[in-house]
């Protein structure tokens, strides 16, 4: 399956993950500077694991469905100009007596080079994807991927993998063996959870992994994040990468979903109807894992084995996290932001934060949010200039690779949204949906970003420094030029126009004046 390179010369790659519940295709291009750029993504759920626990074999109808799905995905690869394909089969095909026969059919009928990978390879690919997206240096982390047939667990300390486990705790398998046809859903769930608990306790040394950072990868966890958002009364996000869900929420959702029929679950906001019958089993595994390691919650990764496979194909190394702002700068670069301007705004915003943050009530955790917003505030200019602040909000909310929690993403997106035009307003649905503390954070951080952006109105970085003096009735901002002959009139005018939010937050008039170098 070969085709020319993409228009800009970069090679197009495709990864196929033939799982126990779903088959997923990811088509992407890889660039060492920008990472993977997704071109297309296709998913279907032929349920290869259906009946496997009872018979030890892949069901004939499931195999036919899988072959049809793979045929459609092969056509997508051809239309998209894919040059190389890597296709792997995991737990269901690995365990089935007739798994090798299925692989031979795929190769003979579709010319797709499908290979069965062992649990260790599956885990290493999932870890490679997670390590590419989350800064885990210095942390003890557990990555969980709940598939249809198995639970894959990868444990790492300071970025080094120390534990790889594959346990028969997949969502389809557990649904068939414990929940299907149960007359008393609560009692069946209790038995299932006891079964999962025994397996986890035997396999995992809880003392080694207590309070570890738990990252969930796969459909169970992305569904969990979307359902949790819906239950909180929030809009269902298009991307849930980096979203956080507390252990308490997981427990509540397990109980809430368990007493509903599969038909009722199909109506649950955020839940894919095709996953309605197996979601309870998947969440029960997540709940038991969090309880065992005494974790307060988990973070969701929207990426998994497929991206790890693509990174392996491209020969990409896991990125260094020496620069924690790298991902933000890469995204701003892809959106064609003015690099000098965003670095100048970042410099000035942080200077204002250090001097005025205490008076605004800024905790230290506000600083990285302001820094991220300063780098990302202009990304919306990729769409249009006139409303670029609104487009910046949308792009930040939907960007996959920013590695922000759901809460931090919303704050950074709104601070960027309010860097120009009108400031924060309860009339705006997205702002009104935040809690009181988060709305306060958006107000104080946007107040600083607005003035910093105004101080580089000409995108010339002519302001060298800003010094704030707080008085009873006013705050004076004294700005010094980078060169003695520089004219700062445009920058002072720009900052004055945007100082209203800061004045309101401080309860003082804001006066801006030039001082000599």
Buried (B, 14 or more C-beta within 10 A) or exposed (E): BEBEEBEEEBBBBBBBBBBBBBBBBBBBBBBEEBBBBBBBEBBBBBBBBBBBBEEEBBBEEBBEBBBEBBEEBBEBBEEBBBBBBBBBBBBBBBBBEBBEBBBEBBBEEBEBBBBBBEBBBBBBBBBBBBBBBBBBEEEBBBBBBBBBBBBBBBBBBEBEBEBBBBBBBBBBBBBBBBBEEBEEBEEBBBBBBEBBBEBBEEBBEEEBBEEBBBBBBBBBBBBBBBBBBBBEEBEEBEBBBBBBBBBEBBBBBBBBBBEBEBEEBBEBEBBBEBBBBBBBBBBBBBBBBBBBBEBEBBBBBBBBBBBBBBBBBBEBEBBEBEEEBBBBBBBBBBBEBBEEBBBBBBBBBBBBBEBBBEBBEBEEEBBBBBBBBBBBBBBBBBBEEEEBBBBBBBBBBEBBBBBBBBBBBBBBBBBBBBBBEEBBEEEBEBBEBBEEEBBBBBBBBBBBBBBBBBBBBBEBBBBBBBEBEEEEEBBBBBBBBBEEEBEBEBBBEBBBEBBBBBBBBBEBEBBBEBEEE
